[in-house]
């Protein structure tokens, strides 16, 4: 999987490499997994317009070229640092073909919070339950089949350090990119009041042409006060019109917070 990758050719037509983004909490073995795929075929550089560095690498799988992007570790799509903001911006962009959410098998519940947020943005997701060897040593067992059914996306157990599960993970990545596996991401259901406010915001954003999955993710971001998410989406013709409604969005968020506290 670590041959030098260039462009893909199909029927005489040159196609761009498939892009795989690796996302996850810090200390999940994400970068170890990234290195296992790319070997020494990687480079680090600043993200355009940012001071934060991003590592990219190349590999081949079944004759197809891939580019891997190792996003900065993040706990949430509600960023608290420039690194987390870059990771969020990338997830909300259209710059990838699939996101591999790397989790720690020894503290899976905490790690799945980020996975659930990403599932609100895109259906092109594979969940990697890494450090499975450490989980076994602690007597923990992860039912990846049940987890996959619950999340609605492929879930693969790995130990990046010794290569366990990597072929199955790559097969899942290819399957999601090509559409061979149809994903049905779990969507969180909030209180009726919050769901009503999300529908209201989605109504403002509707004319922008955002697909359903990303529409909900952007709506959640706006309700949480993350108005800069629209900067990532300015290529949509109607985004500017939505910017004028952000003050109303902030007011709605305050109302929800006050109502939640008063209860």
C-alpha positions as MATLAB code, in Angstrom:
seq = 'XXXXXXXXXXXXXXXXXXXXXXXXXXXXXXXXXXXXXXXXXXXXXXXXXXXXXXXXXXXXXXXXXXXXXXXXXXXXXXXXXXXXXXXXXXXXXXXXXXXXXXXXXXXXXXXXXXXXXXXXXXXXXXXXXXXXXXXXXXXXXXXXXXXXXXXXXXXXXXXXXXXXXXXXXXXXXXXXXXXXXXXXXXXXXXXXXXXXXXXXXXXXXXXXXXXXXXXXXXXXXXXXXXXXXXXXXXXXXXXXXXXXXXXXXXXXXXXXXXXXXXX';
ca = [
       0.000    0.000    0.000;
       2.993    2.298    0.027;
       3.998    2.377   -3.621;
       4.540    5.830   -5.080;
       1.202    7.243   -6.220;
       0.583    9.527   -9.162;
      -2.604    9.966  -11.151;
      -5.220    7.357  -12.021;
      -6.015    6.403  -15.600;
      -9.305    4.831  -16.650;
     -10.158    4.250  -20.304;
      -7.375    6.584  -21.376;
      -8.716    9.386  -19.150;
      -6.451   10.704  -16.401;
      -8.212   11.033  -13.048;
      -7.044   12.654   -9.838;
      -5.954   10.441   -6.938;
      -8.570    9.537   -4.359;
      -8.215   11.591   -1.191;
      -8.494   10.023    2.259;
      -8.632   12.272    5.338;
      -7.580   10.810    8.690;
      -9.367   12.509   11.601;
      -9.509   11.719   15.292;
      -8.798   12.707   18.868;
      -5.157   13.142   19.904;
      -3.390    9.967   21.060;
      -5.533    7.519   19.090;
      -2.639    6.307   16.947;
      -3.936    8.304   13.981;
      -0.510    9.391   12.769;
       0.853    5.861   13.235;
      -1.956    4.615   11.026;
      -1.228    7.347    8.483;
       2.453    6.357    8.455;
       1.551    2.697    7.972;
      -0.280    3.597    4.770;
       2.143    6.147    3.352;
       5.568    5.061    4.613;
       8.144    7.710    3.710;
       6.079    9.062    0.819;
       4.779   12.090    2.697;
       5.468   15.767    3.163;
       4.444   18.468    5.616;
       3.410   22.003    4.706;
       1.235   24.885    5.840;
      -2.417   24.844    4.929;
      -3.174   27.718    2.492;
      -3.713   30.910    4.484;
      -2.936   29.161    7.786;
       0.096   28.733   10.010;
      -0.980   25.207   10.944;
       0.903   22.386    9.230;
      -0.749   19.398    7.566;
       0.970   16.177    6.549;
       0.092   14.556    3.241;
       1.238   11.227    1.866;
       0.710    8.960   -1.117;
       0.034    5.262   -1.567;
      -1.471    2.783   -4.019;
      -4.089    0.118   -3.440;
      -5.209   -2.353   -6.090;
      -3.579   -0.252   -8.775;
      -5.336    2.962   -7.732;
      -3.538    6.079   -6.472;
      -4.479    7.703   -3.175;
      -3.492   10.829   -1.268;
      -3.747   10.637    2.521;
      -4.195   13.763    4.651;
      -3.339   13.563    8.354;
      -5.563   16.205    9.953;
      -4.564   17.745   13.300;
      -5.943   15.873   16.286;
      -9.247   17.300   17.469;
     -11.823   16.489   20.124;
     -14.729   18.255   18.471;
     -15.974   20.162   15.438;
     -16.469   23.070   17.843;
     -12.806   24.150   17.764;
     -10.756   25.602   20.599;
      -7.477   26.027   18.705;
      -6.199   26.852   15.202;
      -5.394   23.159   14.712;
      -8.919   22.068   15.573;
     -10.349   24.806   13.347;
      -8.315   23.559   10.404;
      -9.578   20.018   10.965;
     -13.152   21.283   11.101;
     -12.760   23.377    7.949;
     -11.398   20.385    6.058;
     -14.298   18.161    7.164;
     -16.783   20.761    5.925;
     -14.965   21.172    2.601;
     -15.314   19.074   -0.545;
     -11.602   18.241   -0.651;
     -11.814   14.536    0.214;
     -13.441   11.312   -0.934;
     -13.708    9.685    2.486;
     -12.949   10.479    6.138;
     -11.407    7.792    8.320;
     -12.316    8.597   11.924;
      -9.639    6.984   14.092;
     -10.771    6.044   17.607;
      -9.073    4.486   20.628;
     -10.551    1.077   21.457;
      -9.681    1.541   25.142;
     -11.860    4.669   25.537;
     -14.294    4.316   22.676;
     -17.222    6.227   24.162;
     -15.251    9.466   24.454;
     -13.833    9.127   20.943;
     -17.197    8.460   19.314;
     -18.358   12.001   20.122;
     -16.238   13.313   17.235;
     -17.379   10.487   14.966;
     -21.031   11.385   15.573;
     -20.340   15.035   14.733;
     -18.615   14.076   11.483;
     -21.528   11.799   10.562;
     -23.728   14.906   10.659;
     -21.575   16.424    7.899;
     -20.829   13.594    5.465;
     -21.828   10.012    4.719;
     -18.377    9.217    3.299;
     -17.034    7.879    6.597;
     -15.182    4.812    7.834;
     -14.683    4.363   11.578;
     -11.361    2.812   12.584;
     -11.233    1.291   16.071;
      -7.475    1.468   16.610;
      -5.311    0.212   19.487;
      -7.385   -2.965   19.546;
      -4.349   -4.830   20.913;
      -4.295   -2.591   23.990;
      -8.025   -3.125   24.472;
      -7.559   -6.899   24.413;
      -4.738   -6.681   26.954;
      -7.179   -4.911   29.289;
      -9.865   -7.543   28.767;
     -12.003   -5.288   26.578;
     -13.868   -6.556   23.521;
     -15.280   -4.312   20.789;
     -18.121   -5.677   18.649;
     -17.314   -3.809   15.443;
     -20.197   -5.423   13.547;
     -22.727   -4.107   16.068;
     -21.012   -0.711   16.102;
     -21.149   -0.581   12.309;
     -24.882   -1.327   12.351;
     -25.462    1.377   14.954;
     -23.396    4.061   13.193;
     -24.468    3.101    9.673;
     -20.909    3.118    8.291;
     -18.129    0.512    8.038;
     -16.244   -0.027   11.291;
     -12.885   -1.815   11.332;
     -10.672   -2.836   14.264;
      -6.938   -2.217   13.802;
      -3.599   -2.163   15.528;
      -1.589    0.246   13.398;
       1.673   -0.608   15.147;
       1.720   -4.215   13.931;
      -0.463   -3.871   10.827;
      -3.444   -5.786   12.180;
      -6.654   -4.955   10.308;
      -5.057   -2.599    7.768;
      -6.082   -4.617    4.667;
      -9.680   -4.715    5.934;
      -9.562   -0.976    6.618;
      -8.300   -0.218    3.121;
     -10.997   -2.444    1.642;
     -13.629   -0.497    3.603;
     -12.162    2.815    2.388;
     -12.297    1.671   -1.225;
     -15.805    0.301   -0.751;
     -17.169    3.605    0.558;
     -15.436    5.716   -2.103;
     -16.694    3.565   -4.965;
     -20.197    3.247   -3.560;
     -19.912   -0.523   -3.240;
     -20.963   -0.026    0.380;
     -23.995    2.202    0.889;
     -23.650    4.138    4.136;
     -26.613    5.266    6.243;
     -25.054    7.447    8.941;
     -26.674    7.664   12.337;
     -28.204   11.095   12.861;
     -28.538   12.366   16.402;
     -32.011   13.409   17.492;
     -32.094   16.464   19.730;
     -34.954   17.881   21.776;
     -38.025   18.978   19.836;
     -37.139   22.625   20.484;
     -33.613   22.263   19.125;
     -34.827   20.223   16.152;
     -37.285   23.017   15.380;
     -34.518   25.612   15.430;
     -32.335   23.409   13.210;
     -35.167   23.162   10.683;
     -35.507   26.928   10.765;
     -31.810   27.472   10.062;
     -31.878   24.774    7.371;
     -34.693   26.716    5.740;
     -32.421   29.748    5.457;
     -29.636   27.628    4.001;
     -31.824   25.581    1.681;
     -31.313   27.760   -1.429;
     -27.514   27.442   -1.132;
     -27.566   23.995   -2.696;
     -25.995   22.196    0.272;
     -26.700   18.464    0.249;
     -28.876   17.146    3.076;
     -26.044   15.757    5.221;
     -23.914   18.866    5.082;
     -26.998   21.067    5.472;
     -27.711   19.558    8.885;
     -24.076   19.759    9.933;
     -23.871   23.436    9.000;
     -27.173   24.113   10.778;
     -25.829   22.535   13.981;
     -22.667   24.630   13.706;
     -24.656   27.849   13.327;
     -26.899   26.984   16.261;
     -23.740   26.486   18.347;
     -22.462   29.901   17.291;
     -19.840   28.647   14.810;
     -20.787   31.181   12.148;
     -17.391   30.980   10.453;
     -18.425   27.627    8.972;
     -20.020   29.606    6.150;
     -16.597   30.906    5.137;
     -15.732   27.388    3.977;
     -18.836   27.326    1.802;
     -18.720   30.728    0.135;
     -18.577   29.137   -3.305;
     -22.329   28.610   -2.985;
     -24.132   31.516   -4.655;
     -26.652   32.071   -1.871;
     -24.285   31.867    1.111;
     -23.913   35.647    1.343;
     -27.673   36.008    1.804;
     -27.497   33.686    4.781;
     -24.814   35.783    6.453;
     -27.388   38.488    7.101;
     -29.392   36.074    9.237;
     -26.585   35.154   11.601;
     -27.599   37.645   14.275;
     -30.963   35.907   14.347;
     -29.141   32.581   14.636;
     -27.204   33.830   17.637;
     -30.434   35.019   19.259;
     -32.013   31.595   18.731;
     -29.002   29.930   20.327;
     -29.262   32.199   23.370;
     -32.974   31.409   23.683;
     -32.253   27.674   23.598;
     -29.568   28.075   26.269;
     -31.818   30.146   28.532;
     -34.723   27.717   28.142;
     -32.477   24.746   28.895;
     -31.187   26.399   32.090;
     -34.664   27.469   33.232;
     -35.796   23.869   33.137;
];
